[in-house]
């Protein structure tokens, strides 16, 4: 055989390198293949031998904290609208639909302007009410009815369902929005087609309808989740004017004022390829998967100017004796205490992770004290939620009937005081560390859970922390925890919320 | 650099060809429409159940699915004994027994020491109970499996039923029952169960706080001895485990258990039939629990006979019917009609529970505004009637099939799901062939067969409706809706007791 020169080999190797172009990290038990495309999209592929399905999804770092001040709830609304299709998915007659959209936008523009200049601009904008005042109800309804007839409702979901995919869902949080689905491996290319299509060509159809769905979702959540009202009010009080205190769902009546162009501009700025990470976990082969990713997602081009500002880090005021928030509830009394925590990449986070492991669980301090010894609570736990710019640390207790949440608060304060005064025992810390390590493995078992974990951690800081016990935990000492407690569990920066049934019982 | 060896050159050539293939694929045109990318057929190869099954000492069964990808082992053990076997006048025994296995200590370990031992292993050990079964779960790091099994078997074979912990738990349960009186969904469910309880079932008697407070540790010991027996156990084990070593370990422990309690003999005593309390109880109709709630809760449905006589074709049709009326996906007609299309309800959940050897039930539960109770119930009846009288279109039938198969894939996607599914088959007497032949079986279901099964299973004349909400407003809502007169004018007042 002819000898091949070294230069030729080098040349071939260089040409091969971009096509191969991924790094593989084997962290104990899982192999994660990471690739970055030229347009900045990142892809994580995690094969799992024996899996029958693929959990696939993507995350964008555009959450409620990035909503413009004039449009609270925009990120969440976008999440909804991204299910309404594109030029090629979701409409029977795209040309006719475009005509109707133009007519509707022109009409809504008139309604918005009328409202702004009118005498009742102190009331929320209601397009139907203003249309009625101007005698334009018939025209508005006619446009909407025809647009609904031209649309193929839920075509994206139908296409996935036909391919035997399930669990199609999305969620918006403060810092990110997550879109996931579980599908058979034979439908992988379909996923790439549909997801890249809706990221490159969303048309935001059925805008008015989706605003009503968002409003209805909120009503339903409040009606069916007893903790929701308390938690929302505590968060709002804790964060003040910072976007972290806002409701993710925002204000549908304010969003009604938004033009389609403004929506598009925001989407172009926030949903740039460099802000996207895809992940696929389960019955996947990395090499062909990355090829598909290049083919479909490589064509995404950045739009907008990239000049959107991220929100500032929040500053929580020190305010002694903040007013306690009290809400009525129909069932068990509850106590909730919230403190500002630390962001994901903060050096204190590992200590707060371990603090949680020390306080929680059957042999944790909270259960021993409040459930077993004092018998005032059915359950009590702490949870630290690290966000991108800050964090929240919550103490929550569900109390026995008849217990007064205000009277239980000093028990929590006493536990905190113990932690502030004395370092935790070495054995207690070792136990907590052991639990955290094993819990990390528990988060890796199931593909969909692992997918969400990978994408969330990636958006907040680093996906590597999602798949292995953190080395930083090993550096934490009892003194470190004591110092972090002193810094974090500060009475002057916390917000207390209580929920109790009316006197006389539930 | 000088030339390369022949093998190195060959490797480079292979890499080059491979790279060319990748490049070509990356440059292939993207279809204009997603249609060609929808798979026409899907391969689904399920693990062979026989390869996972092990018969253990004393008659217990184990299904073991190894998965070395994560260094954990999950051991689930179940017995076919739950709330439905509560002895007469002793409601709550099954649940308390299961709960006390975890909380009451085991063998020489008092509860506090047991908790500490589990804690030191970073193990999660829990017990659970339901209507027809109870069990326990051990979730532990693979390198601590033997110690974890020691704790698990201590719980199962030698529960201490510590009196102090029992008193605490009994009090918690009693308080829980009392506080649930403020939960409309729980009130409604209990009222519906009482109304539709069959002779011999304990549901005709309420689970009330007073009854719970009268339970004693001896009740739990008796229930445990009767039902938590080595010959009745079914194990589902998954994770980083060697099946042979595990089976040896389980057998060793089971031998010790059998030696301690003696060979099991005879069938466990079933609950005696309840005495008829003489209260007149209509077979169907509508009742109202007058509770001053903000919204209403509605339960509608009826009991189903044991499905032992159903042919396999009918069973597959029932699977699709369940998808159409109770499935979590977009095919669900009730969700589509009541929630998505007409916004009549906040949420609707349904269940079509069919079992070969016991009575099942069909039940829908929805939350709505009080003023929408009537229209929501009317829409619910109309949708059910459509299923009985009209054939489901082929597109919806196909969608239901793919939704069921999608969940089948998810069910068998993890080792825990594999072991758990086959173990459940053994527990309820279901053949594994149900899964292995599911795709083909569903394909054979025609629209007319689905309609026939709907007619058989969904019987409007048997429907019992319980509405929880302020009575006068509920009655006003019913009055204007398209509902049977007996529901509108003959709504029976119900009591929470």
Interface residues (C-beta under 8 A of the other chain):
Chain A: X1 X3 X4 X5 X6 X7 X9 X12 X15 X16 X19 X20 X28 X29 X30 X48 X49 X50 X51 X52 X53 X88 X89 X154 X157 X158 X159 X161 X162 X163 X164 X165 X166 X167 X182 X183 X184 X186 X187 X189 X190 X193 X194 X197 X216 X219 X220 X223 X224 X282 X287 X288 X291 X292 X294 X295 X296 X298 X299 X330 X331 X332 X361 X362 X363 X372 X375 X378 X400 X401 X431 X434 X435 X437 X438 X439 X441 X442 X444 X445 X446 X447 X501 X506
Chain B: X1 X2 X3 X4 X6 X9 X12 X15 X16 X19 X22 X23 X25 X26 X27 X28 X30 X31 X32 X33 X34 X37 X38 X39 X42 X43 X44 X45 X67 X68 X69 X70 X71 X72 X115 X116 X118 X119 X120 X122 X139 X141 X168 X172 X175 X178 X179 X181 X182 X183 X294 X295 X329 X330 X331 X343 X346 X347 X367 X398 X399 X402 X403 X405 X406 X407 X409 X410 X412 X413 X414 X415 X416
